[in-house]
Amino acid sequence: MRHLATILVILLLAVPAMSVELFRYRYNGADGGQYEAVFETDEQSVGKTVDKQKAVEIAMAWMQAFYGEQVGTIESQELKTKPVPHWLFRLTVDDPVERTYFVVLLPDGTVVEPRVVRRL
């Protein structure tokens, strides 16, 4: 019986967690290529621990660090409930051309980094 339990635990650890897509967008890169950014998480339930203002601070700091851009204007901020709760920020920067960036946060303030792929 003990061996069966050990095998079951090993099998459960070997199965990857199911990722949930929170947001996806396509854009043209500076090199002229088409890209797609996919924000996914394997978290299924995260308690809310940051308020709206703290979420703004985290999103703007991450935008500057990840995208290498100075903080822009928050065009929209929405707390979505499906498929799992998350904050979705749309930010713009005018320098010299307006560019749009997205930041996704889980309710506890964890940033969901996008997986970026070049489209063929």
PyMOL commands that set and color helices and strands:
alter all, ss='L'
color gray80, all
select helices_A, chain A and resi 2-14+52-67
alter helices_A, ss='H'
color red, helices_A
select strands_A, chain A and resi 20-28+34-41+73-80+86-94+98-105+111-112+114-119
alter strands_A, ss='S'
color yellow, strands_A
deselect
rebuild
show_as cartoon
